[in-house]
Amino acid sequence: MQKKILITWWSSSLGGAEESIIDLSNYLSERKKIKVILLFIESKKIVFPKNKLKKEVKLYNFSFSLPIYKILSFFIVLWICLKENIDIVNVNYRAVVPESFAAKLLGKEVVSTVRAVLIDKNNSRCFAFTDMIIAISNSVAIRLREIGYLKGIRIIYNGICLKNFEIFKNSKKIGSEKSFYFMARLVKWKRPDWFIKAATIINKENPNSKFIIFGEGPERKSLEKMISENGLKDHVKLEGFVSKNDPRLKNCDICVLPSYIEPFGKVIVEAIIRGKVVVATKSGGIPEILRNYDLLFERDNFEDLVNKMKKAYANFDYYQSVTLEMQKDMIKKFRMERVAEDYYNLFVSL
């Protein structure tokens, strides 16, 4: 008997989390025992890429701000559950109370996928109507216990879709100048400002070094001002949104993610699979991905970030050989096929 799964998601952007939701829905739709219904609520600033969703996935697509959606979500989820005869509801972590309450009112199984380390929540009451939480890393699960969640937690590490994922060949000669790149949504907690601060220091020692920022977000204007005030217009470039196979990534060498507390680090996985050298924060889920990797810096230690970036630059060829050795293991552990298999096994067992 086919189970019908409703997956909900409210979004303010189209980043790594949204890509994961779409990829997961597509992969699950390949299973005969599951029918996937996706409720994707977009803000006014984005448009859902319907062309990326397989026809086997049924889409309900609306546009509301988060406060408005929190008011309407109970009725929307209730309506879809009744209309589609839903068996299991997989809610997210933003409008979780009204979404999960509507599902439980109808006697449905409810799981919540948490894709963030919940620094803005200090108790677990918002998950009162869930039967289980799926955490995308152990660091997320630990935080859920800290805020008092006592029900079951299943850790299902996030992953990336390797279909049409291009692994660029490194054409640079040994000893040539290397470029640093930041790739994430331009929000404060990703700390793109630290990337620019580090650039002001490293560029003095290596005048030919380049720093590239990929991404869009509310911090863009302040970053432009920061670049201008530090005289870095010729060395730090804001390149805007970048697709996963953008040819500009070919010439990028060292991926830097100074995120305050990264729940998983999808961009890190992509960088390792492409053979890039990585410098990242020793917090959140990143140490779980990069075990015993010595280019992780202490979370609130800017000097340590700079030192790790310098170390990566000076010893690039060595660290690239390290990351190349990690490729196969990364592909095996963090591919979307494995993620979908874990979700599938969970859903059919409920």
C-alpha positions in Angstrom: 0.0 0.0 0.0 1.3 3.4 -1.0 2.0 5.9 1.8 1.4 9.6 1.1 3.9 11.9 2.6 3.4 15.7 3.0 6.7 17.7 3.2 6.3 21.3 4.2 8.8 24.2 3.8 8.7 27.9 4.3 11.5 29.8 2.6 13.0 33.3 2.4 15.6 32.4 -0.2 16.6 29.6 -2.6 19.8 28.3 -1.0 21.3 24.9 0.1 18.3 24.0 2.3 15.8 24.6 -0.4 17.9 22.6 -2.9 18.0 19.7 -0.4 14.2 19.8 0.0 13.7 19.6 -3.8 16.4 16.9 -4.3 14.9 14.8 -1.4 11.4 15.1 -2.8 12.6 14.0 -6.3 14.5 11.0 -5.0 11.7 9.8 -2.7 9.2 10.1 -5.6 11.1 7.3 -7.4 9.9 4.8 -4.7 6.7 3.0 -5.6 5.6 2.7 -1.9 5.6 6.5 -1.4 3.8 9.4 -2.9 5.3 12.8 -2.1 3.3 16.0 -1.8 5.4 19.1 -1.3 4.0 22.3 0.3 6.5 25.0 -0.5 5.7 28.5 0.8 7.9 31.2 -0.7 8.4 34.8 0.4 7.7 37.7 -1.9 11.4 37.8 -2.9 11.7 34.4 -4.5 10.0 32.2 -7.1 9.9 28.4 -6.6 11.8 26.7 -9.5 9.1 24.3 -10.7 11.2 23.1 -13.5 13.6 21.4 -11.0 10.8 19.3 -9.4 9.9 15.9 -10.9 6.3 15.5 -12.2 5.8 12.6 -9.8 5.9 15.1 -6.9 2.7 17.0 -6.4 3.3 20.6 -5.5 1.3 23.1 -3.5 2.9 26.5 -3.9 1.9 29.7 -2.1 3.6 33.0 -1.3 3.3 34.4 2.2 5.5 36.2 4.7 6.3 34.0 7.8 4.0 35.8 10.2 1.1 35.4 7.8 1.9 31.8 7.0 2.0 31.0 10.8 -1.6 32.1 10.9 -2.7 30.2 7.8 -0.5 27.1 8.0 -2.9 25.2 10.3 -5.7 25.5 7.8 -3.5 24.8 4.8 -2.0 21.7 6.2 -5.4 20.5 7.5 -6.9 21.0 4.0 -4.1 19.2 2.2 -4.2 16.3 4.6 -7.9 15.8 4.0 -7.7 16.4 0.3 -4.8 14.1 -0.4 -5.5 11.5 2.4 -2.0 12.1 3.8 -0.4 9.4 6.1 2.7 11.1 7.3 3.5 14.8 7.7 7.1 16.0 7.6 7.1 19.6 8.9 10.0 22.0 9.1 11.1 24.1 12.1 9.5 27.5 11.4 5.7 27.1 11.5 6.0 23.7 13.3 3.3 24.3 16.0 0.3 25.0 13.6 1.5 22.6 11.0 2.0 19.7 13.4 -1.1 20.4 15.4 -3.3 20.2 12.3 -1.7 16.9 11.4 -2.1 15.4 14.9 -5.7 16.6 15.0 -6.3 14.2 12.1 -4.4 11.4 13.7 -1.4 11.6 11.4 2.2 10.7 12.1 4.3 13.8 12.4 8.1 14.2 12.1 10.0 17.4 12.0 13.2 17.9 10.1 15.4 20.4 11.8 18.0 21.9 9.5 19.4 24.5 12.0 21.1 24.6 15.4 18.3 26.3 17.2 20.1 29.2 18.9 16.9 31.3 18.8 14.8 28.8 20.8 15.3 28.0 24.5 12.6 25.3 25.0 11.1 22.5 23.0 7.4 23.4 23.3 7.1 24.2 19.6 7.7 20.5 19.0 4.9 19.3 21.3 2.8 17.8 18.5 5.6 15.9 16.8 6.3 12.2 17.2 9.9 12.4 16.2 12.6 14.8 15.1 15.0 14.3 12.2 18.3 16.2 12.8 20.6 16.8 9.9 23.7 16.3 12.2 24.6 15.3 15.7 25.2 18.9 16.7 21.6 19.7 15.9 20.4 16.6 17.9 22.5 17.8 20.9 20.9 21.2 20.8 17.5 19.7 20.7 18.2 17.7 23.9 19.6 20.9 25.5 16.3 22.7 24.9 14.3 19.8 26.4 13.1 17.6 23.6 12.5 14.2 25.1 11.0 12.2 22.2 12.8 10.3 19.6 15.5 11.9 17.5 16.8 10.3 14.3 20.0 11.7 12.8 19.9 11.7 9.0 22.9 13.6 7.7 22.2 15.9 4.8 23.7 15.3 1.4 24.1 16.6 -2.1 22.7 15.4 -5.5 25.6 14.2 -7.6 23.6 13.9 -10.8 25.0 16.5 -13.2 27.5 17.6 -10.5 30.6 18.6 -12.3 34.0 17.9 -10.7 36.4 20.5 -12.3 39.9 19.4 -13.1 42.6 21.6 -11.5 44.5 23.3 -14.3 46.7 25.5 -12.1 50.4 24.9 -11.9 52.1 24.1 -8.6 53.2 27.3 -6.8 50.8 29.6 -8.7 48.7 32.2 -6.9 45.7 30.8 -5.2 42.2 32.3 -4.7 40.0 32.2 -1.6 36.2 32.0 -2.0 33.2 32.3 0.3 29.9 30.7 -0.9 26.8 31.1 1.2 23.8 33.3 1.8 25.0 36.8 2.8 23.6 36.8 6.4 25.3 37.8 9.6 25.6 34.4 11.1 27.6 33.1 8.0 30.1 35.9 8.9 31.1 37.1 5.4 32.5 40.2 7.1 35.1 38.0 8.7 36.1 36.8 5.2 36.7 40.4 4.2 38.5 41.3 7.4 40.8 38.3 6.8 41.4 39.5 3.2 42.7 42.8 4.4 45.4 41.0 6.4 46.3 38.2 4.0 46.4 40.6 1.0 49.2 42.6 2.5 51.4 39.5 2.6 50.2 38.2 -0.7 49.3 41.2 -2.9 48.3 38.9 -5.8 45.8 36.9 -3.8 42.2 37.0 -4.8 39.0 36.8 -2.7 35.6 36.0 -4.2 32.2 36.1 -2.5 29.4 34.1 -4.0 25.9 34.6 -2.7 23.1 37.2 -2.2 21.5 38.4 1.0 20.7 41.3 3.3 24.4 41.9 4.2 25.5 42.7 0.6 25.4 46.5 0.9 27.4 46.5 4.2 29.9 44.2 2.6 30.3 46.5 -0.5 31.0 49.4 1.9 33.5 47.4 3.8 35.4 46.4 0.7 35.5 50.0 -0.5 36.6 51.4 2.9 39.5 48.9 3.0 40.6 49.6 -0.5 40.0 46.0 -1.6 38.0 46.6 -4.8 40.7 45.1 -6.9 41.1 42.0 -4.7 37.7 41.2 -3.2 34.8 40.6 -5.7 31.1 40.2 -4.9 30.0 37.8 -7.6 26.3 37.3 -6.6 24.4 34.1 -6.9 26.3 31.1 -8.3 24.9 27.8 -9.5 26.6 24.6 -8.4 28.3 24.1 -11.8 29.1 27.7 -12.5 32.4 27.8 -14.5 33.7 30.6 -12.2 34.2 27.9 -9.5 36.9 26.3 -11.7 39.4 29.0 -10.7 38.6 29.0 -7.0 41.0 27.1 -4.8 40.4 27.6 -1.0 36.8 27.5 0.3 36.3 29.5 3.5 33.2 29.2 5.6 33.4 31.3 8.8 29.8 30.5 9.8 28.9 31.2 13.4 27.4 27.7 13.9 26.8 25.7 10.8 24.3 22.8 11.2 25.8 20.7 8.4 27.9 22.5 5.9 26.7 21.4 2.4 29.1 23.8 0.7 32.0 22.1 2.5 31.0 18.7 1.1 30.7 20.2 -2.4 34.2 21.8 -2.0 35.8 18.5 -0.8 34.3 16.5 -3.7 35.7 19.1 -6.1 39.1 18.8 -4.6 39.2 22.3 -3.1 41.1 23.1 0.1 38.7 24.0 3.0 39.0 26.4 5.9 36.0 26.4 8.2 34.6 26.9 11.7 35.2 24.2 14.3 31.5 24.3 15.4 28.1 22.8 14.5 28.2 19.9 12.2 31.4 20.7 10.4 33.8 18.8 12.7 31.5 15.8 12.1 32.1 16.1 8.4 35.8 16.9 8.5 37.1 14.7 11.3 40.7 15.2 12.4 41.1 18.0 9.8 43.6 20.7 11.0 42.3 23.7 9.0 39.2 24.2 11.3 39.5 27.4 13.4 38.0 28.0 16.8 34.5 29.6 16.4 35.1 33.0 17.9 38.8 33.3 17.3 39.3 35.6 14.3 43.1 35.4 14.6 42.8 31.6 14.3 40.8 32.0 11.1 43.5 34.2 9.6 46.2 31.8 10.6 44.4 28.8 9.1 43.8 30.7 5.9 47.5 31.6 5.7 48.4 27.9 6.4 46.1 26.7 3.6 47.6 29.2 1.2 51.2 28.4 2.1 50.7 24.6 2.1 48.0 24.4 -0.7 49.4 21.4 -2.5 49.7 19.3 0.6 46.1 20.2 1.8 44.7 19.6 -1.7 46.2 16.1 -1.6 44.5 15.6 1.8 41.1 16.6 0.4 41.5 14.5 -2.7 42.0 11.5 -0.4 38.6 12.3 1.3 36.6 12.5 -1.9 35.4 8.9 -2.2 34.4 8.8 1.5 32.5 12.1 1.1 30.6 10.8 -2.0 29.6 7.6 -0.2 28.5 9.3 3.1 26.9 12.5 1.8 25.1 11.7 -1.4 21.4 12.4 -1.8 20.6 8.8 -2.6 21.7 7.8 0.9 19.7 10.5 2.4 16.5 9.5 0.5 17.1 5.8 1.5 17.2 6.8 5.2 14.0 8.9 4.9 12.3 6.1 3.0 13.2 3.5 5.6 11.9 5.8 8.3 8.6 6.6 6.5 7.8 3.0 5.7 8.5 1.9 9.3 6.1 4.5 10.9 
